[in-house]
Amino acid sequence: MAAAELLSNGVVKQLVERHRPPKEWIPHDDVEDRPDSPSFPSGHTAAAVGFTAAVALSWPWAGAACAVPAVLVAIERVHSGAHYPSDVAAGAAIGLTTAALVRATPRLLAGWK
């Protein structure tokens, strides 16, 4: 989860600097509470998916339970006007990738000796 947040918010967001969706595209009044930071990728989605993937690799049944809130986080980020759908897709990809890399790190380090 921390690795996904770091990669998404600390690296990719700083490189891409995509603006948030226009307020006019959001069909409700809650659009005023959006962050000022770049929108691409979604750090919330990256963290939620990263956590879910990490849990699923060790405990598949718990990972399935965690998938529901992770999907809801992604949907909420688009619904709130904070992100484009591609932002949450990229966040999900970052979450999945970082979970796999964190899981593989001990084996990679062991083979490095």
BELSULUR-V423883 format. One line per field, one symbol per residue. psi: psi as a letter, one per 40 degrees, with the letter a starting at -180 (. if undefined). Layout:
psi->???
This chain:
psi->ddddddddddcdddddfhiiiiddeheieeeefiieiidhihddddddddddddddddgddddddddddddddddddddeediidddddddddddddddddddeddddddee.
